[in-house]
Amino acid sequence: AEKEKRREGRRAVLLLLLSFAEIKEEMK
């Protein structure tokens, strides 16, 4: 169960980075 949690956390981090990069592009 812990392994699945870790995988979900990694996916959440990737989504956060993606949305952050998109916001950065829009601010230019």
C-alpha positions in Angstrom: 0.0 0.0 0.0 2.9 2.4 0.8 4.4 1.9 -2.6 1.1 2.9 -4.3 1.0 6.0 -2.1 4.5 6.9 -3.1 3.7 6.5 -6.8 0.6 8.7 -6.4 2.7 11.4 -4.6 5.2 11.4 -7.5 2.4 11.8 -10.0 1.0 14.7 -8.0 4.4 16.4 -7.9 4.7 16.0 -11.7 1.3 17.5 -12.2 2.2 20.4 -9.9 5.4 21.1 -11.8 3.5 20.9 -15.1 0.9 23.4 -14.0 3.6 25.6 -12.5 5.5 25.7 -15.8 2.3 26.6 -17.6 1.6 29.5 -15.2 5.2 30.7 -15.7 4.7 30.6 -19.5 1.5 32.6 -19.2 3.2 35.3 -17.0 5.8 36.0 -19.7 
